[in-house]
Each structure stands twice: as structure tokens, then as C-alpha cells.
């Protein structure tokens, strides 16, 4: 008689698939519950302005060099690659439009989100995870300080506010990078390039990128806080929380990028 848990037994496969599905649903429920609690503490007092100001500096100001360098070289490479491709169809004049639309709609918010996820998401998860392991979060509760108020809410608000600012700066730097390559390497006319960029750009292009950036900043901060807050004991648990925060943030950024693009440009 075959064991019901034999690898080739359909019943055992049902157990495995069912266990995976239930585990996935449980994880989604935990994240949604954590998100609801975090949002509630964001909109209700008391607030901690000092913590909020610190997170603005950590998430926004210190991420500016990374985002700026990424946007600059992305714009420069985009101009070169566009010229190489469009030259085959004698459509070099479209390079200015391609650079400005690609940067404002997609590349600046997505790349900035991924860069911030790697720098800030990992930092948030490691910091809160270490506090969990060393029982500092329990100490806050003992001192009648709500950890969600003190640790989670300031980071989420700061992430949602600072990433659109970073993306707006990245838009300018990325378009400038494409301009430099087009003028000094590809021998375009400066006035013509600027006029084409300005004519093709519409407010919805910039607004959609900034809206995406706000969502991405919220996601990065939320995933860093969630994985750090639920970190397992020990150094290995903190390392796993850091890795999971970056991976989950990156995946959600790509998913929400598609969904928001569908909403804005369907």
C-alpha cells in the first residue's frame, strides 16, 4: 500500500500545493494587517517630529548622490542608444523626445525606487531588526512608547515624501545627461534639442512619474519596516530580514509600476 505522502501521490501534491497557497495567503494577510496598523498610526497623534526629520535626511538627502549619478548616466546612455537605433531609420530628431519621456515616465521613478530600496530599505530593515533582536522594541513598549508611532510612521511618511523629490531632481539630471551627450557627442543643435524636449513634454508625463515615486517610496519604507519589525532572533534573522526587504521592495516596485502605467496611460 502506497503512503499518502509519497512524492508521486496526487494527494501528497495537493498537501504541498495547499500548504504553499495557505502560507502565501497568510503572508499577504500579515502584510495587509501591518499596513493598516501603520497607516492608522500615521494619521493619528502623537507624532515625533525629531524622528521624522531624521528620516527625511536619511532617506532623502543621503540618497541624492546615488539617485543623481544613476539618472545622469542613464540619460547619457539613453541618448547614445537612441541615436544608434534611430539612425537606421533616419529618425535622429526623435532622440530628445525619447530621452525626456523615458526619464520622466519610467526610468527616473523606477531606477530611483530600486536604488533607494537597495540603500534605504536594507538600512531600515537592519536597524529595526537589530532593535527587535536586542529587545529595544520591547523596551519602548515598556516605556509606554508605541513602536509604530516612533519607528514605523516617521519612516513611511518620509519615504512617501522624499522619493518624489528625488525623482524630480533625477528627471532634471537625466534629461541634462541626454542633452550633454546630444550636444557635445552627437553634434545636435542646443536650441533645437531643448525646443523638441519642451514641445513633447506634457504635465501628465511628470505627474505620473511623481505619483509612481510616492507609491514606490511608501512601498520601500513599508517593506523595510515590516521585515525588520518581524525579524527572527539572531544575526541570521536580521540578515534574512534585510535581504527580504530589498527583494520584496524591488518586486513590488515593478508590479506597481505596471499597474500605475496602466492607470495613467491606458
KABEL-V253878 format. One record per backbone hydrogen bond with DSSP energy under -0.5 kcal/mol. CO is the residue of the C=O (numbers start at 1). NH is the residue of the N-H. E is the energy in kcal/mol with one decimal. If there is no record, write none. Layout:
{{CO;NH;E} {CO;NH;E}}
This chain:
{{3;6;-1.8} {6;9;-2.0} {9;13;-1.9} {10;14;-2.0} {11;15;-1.9} {12;16;-2.3} {13;17;-3.0} {14;18;-2.8} {15;19;-2.5} {16;20;-2.3} {17;21;-2.6} {18;22;-2.7} {19;23;-2.3} {20;24;-2.4} {21;25;-2.6} {22;26;-2.4} {23;27;-2.2} {24;28;-2.4} {25;29;-2.5} {26;30;-2.2} {27;31;-2.3} {28;32;-2.6} {29;33;-2.4} {30;34;-2.4} {31;35;-2.6} {32;36;-2.6} {33;37;-2.2} {34;38;-2.5} {35;39;-2.7} {36;40;-2.1} {37;41;-2.1} {38;42;-1.3} {39;43;-1.6} {40;44;-0.8} {48;52;-2.1} {49;53;-2.8} {50;54;-2.1} {51;55;-2.2} {52;56;-2.0} {53;57;-1.7} {54;58;-2.5} {55;59;-3.0} {55;60;-0.5} {56;60;-1.8} {56;61;-1.2} {57;62;-2.3} {60;63;-0.7} {60;64;-0.7} {61;64;-1.0} {63;67;-2.4} {64;68;-3.0} {65;69;-2.4} {66;70;-2.2} {67;71;-2.6} {68;72;-2.5} {69;73;-2.1} {70;74;-1.8} {71;75;-2.4} {72;76;-1.9} {73;77;-2.5} {74;78;-2.5} {75;79;-1.9} {76;80;-1.9} {77;81;-3.0} {78;82;-2.4} {79;83;-2.1} {80;84;-2.2} {81;85;-2.1} {82;86;-3.1} {83;87;-2.0} {85;88;-1.0} {86;89;-1.4} {86;91;-2.4} {87;90;-0.8} {91;94;-1.8} {92;95;-1.7} {94;98;-2.3} {95;99;-2.6} {96;100;-2.2} {97;101;-2.4} {98;102;-2.4} {99;103;-2.2} {100;104;-2.1} {101;105;-2.4} {102;106;-1.6} {102;107;-2.7} {103;108;-1.9} {106;110;-2.5} {107;111;-2.5} {108;112;-2.1} {109;113;-2.2} {110;114;-2.4} {111;115;-2.6} {112;116;-2.7} {113;117;-2.2} {114;118;-2.1} {115;119;-2.0} {116;120;-2.9} {116;121;-1.5} {117;122;-1.0} {119;123;-0.9} {120;124;-3.1} {121;125;-2.2} {122;126;-2.4} {123;127;-2.5} {124;128;-2.7} {125;129;-2.4} {126;130;-2.3} {127;131;-1.9} {128;132;-2.1} {129;133;-2.5} {130;134;-2.6} {131;136;-2.2} {131;137;-1.2} {132;135;-1.1} {135;139;-1.5} {136;140;-2.0} {137;141;-1.9} {138;142;-2.1} {139;143;-1.8} {140;145;-2.8} {141;144;-1.7} {144;146;-0.6} {146;150;-2.3} {147;151;-2.9} {147;152;-1.2} {148;153;-3.0} {151;155;-0.6} {152;156;-2.2} {153;157;-2.4} {154;158;-2.2} {155;159;-2.4} {156;160;-2.2} {157;161;-1.6} {158;162;-2.8} {159;163;-1.6} {161;165;-0.9} {162;166;-2.5} {163;167;-2.6} {164;168;-2.4} {165;169;-2.1} {166;170;-2.6} {167;171;-2.7} {168;172;-1.7} {169;173;-2.4} {170;174;-2.9} {171;175;-2.5} {172;176;-2.1} {173;177;-2.3} {174;178;-2.1} {175;179;-2.2} {176;180;-2.6} {177;181;-2.0} {178;182;-2.5} {179;183;-2.5} {180;184;-2.6} {181;185;-1.8} {181;186;-1.9} {182;188;-2.6} {189;193;-2.6} {190;194;-2.3} {191;195;-2.2} {192;196;-2.4} {193;197;-2.2} {194;198;-2.5} {195;199;-2.3} {196;200;-1.9} {197;201;-1.3} {202;205;-1.2} {202;206;-1.0} {203;207;-2.7} {204;208;-2.4} {205;209;-1.3} {206;210;-2.2} {207;211;-2.6} {208;212;-2.3} {209;213;-2.0} {210;214;-2.1} {211;215;-1.9} {212;216;-2.9} {213;217;-2.7} {214;218;-1.9} {215;219;-2.5} {216;220;-2.8} {217;221;-2.2} {218;222;-2.5} {219;223;-2.8} {220;224;-2.1} {221;225;-2.4} {222;226;-3.0} {223;227;-2.3} {224;228;-1.9} {225;229;-2.8} {226;230;-1.9} {228;231;-1.3} {233;237;-0.5} {234;238;-1.6} {235;239;-2.3} {236;240;-2.4} {237;241;-2.2} {238;242;-2.2} {239;243;-2.3} {240;244;-2.8} {241;245;-2.1} {242;246;-1.8} {243;247;-2.5} {244;248;-2.6} {245;249;-2.0} {246;250;-2.3} {247;251;-2.3} {248;252;-2.5} {249;253;-2.3} {250;254;-1.8} {251;255;-2.2} {252;256;-3.0} {253;257;-1.9} {254;258;-1.6} {255;259;-2.1} {256;260;-2.8} {257;261;-2.1} {258;262;-2.4} {259;263;-1.8} {260;264;-2.7} {261;265;-2.6} {262;266;-0.8}}
